Amino acid sequence: MSHKFDPAHKDKLRAEWRTKAIPPVPTLQKLGLRAEDCMADIGCGIGYFTIPATEIVDSTNQIYALDTSEEMLAEVENRLVGLDVANVIPIKTGEYDLKLPDESVSFALMVTVLHEVEDKERFICEAHRILKPSGRIAVVDWEKKPTKMGPPVEHRLSSDEVIALLKTAGLEVSQDEEYHFAEVLYGIVAIKN
């Protein structure tokens, strides 16, 4: 059984260690988000990356905030109030149904989400489905080692396991597209051919 994040603990998603380890805008830039991208933040949570992505993505391109939790999506909508942002679209998804058309985004982001999913291969295939040709998927997840925070080690995936899943889904992973954040998280970027 996978380890699911409890929305009741959503304040942890704004923790000081997290803002230091994976500051939103620099992290998105490092992972390759560009102004011309149309983005899907898969498992967006409180919008930790969704809303800062508006500083990078051109206002004419959509940013989809995707989550299975209505509570999390309500938090995203609350955080958007008062902002001059019109391109963020919150969508309640199914676990394996991202509710977007085929080939609709050029950049898909999954931050600390993949380890929570039971059928990881099916989940990656669904993300692959919504990617445009030459679109990129960025996966950030917990290093498979004990850390002070995060899910139990036995629920984590190593970067090699994630790379294998991405390749099985038909994505190309470059050796220089792996990143490390504060020794607790890694990031991998793959391209749809």
Rosetta blueprint (number, residue, H / E / L):
1 M L
2 S L
3 H L
4 K L
5 F L
6 D L
7 P H
8 A H
9 H H
10 K H
11 D H
12 K H
13 L H
14 R H
15 A L
16 E H
17 W H
18 R H
19 T H
20 K H
21 A H
22 I L
23 P L
24 P H
25 V H
26 P H
27 T H
28 L H
29 Q H
30 K H
31 L H
32 G L
33 L L
34 R L
35 A L
36 E L
37 D L
38 C L
39 M E
40 A E
41 D E
42 I E
43 G L
44 C L
45 G L
46 I L
47 G L
48 Y L
49 F L
50 T H
51 I H
52 P H
53 A H
54 T L
55 E L
56 I L
57 V L
58 D L
59 S L
60 T L
61 N L
62 Q L
63 I E
64 Y E
65 A E
66 L E
67 D E
68 T L
69 S L
70 E H
71 E H
72 M H
73 L H
74 A H
75 E H
76 V H
77 E H
78 N H
79 R H
80 L H
81 V L
82 G L
83 L L
84 D L
85 V L
86 A L
87 N L
88 V E
89 I E
90 P E
91 I E
92 K E
93 T L
94 G E
95 E L
96 Y L
97 D E
98 L L
99 K L
100 L L
101 P L
102 D L
103 E L
104 S L
105 V E
106 S E
107 F E
108 A E
109 L E
110 M E
111 V E
112 T L
113 V L
114 L H
115 H H
116 E H
117 V L
118 E L
119 D L
120 K H
121 E H
122 R H
123 F H
124 I H
125 C H
126 E H
127 A H
128 H H
129 R H
130 I H
131 L E
132 K E
133 P E
134 S E
135 G E
136 R E
137 I E
138 A E
139 V E
140 V E
141 D E
142 W E
143 E L
144 K L
145 K L
146 P L
147 T L
148 K L
149 M L
150 G L
151 P L
152 P L
153 V H
154 E H
155 H H
156 R L
157 L L
158 S L
159 S H
160 D H
161 E H
162 V H
163 I H
164 A H
165 L H
166 L H
167 K H
168 T H
169 A L
170 G L
171 L E
172 E E
173 V E
174 S E
175 Q E
176 D E
177 E E
178 E E
179 Y E
180 H E
181 F E
182 A L
183 E L
184 V L
185 L E
186 Y E
187 G E
188 I E
189 V E
190 A E
191 I E
192 K E
193 N L
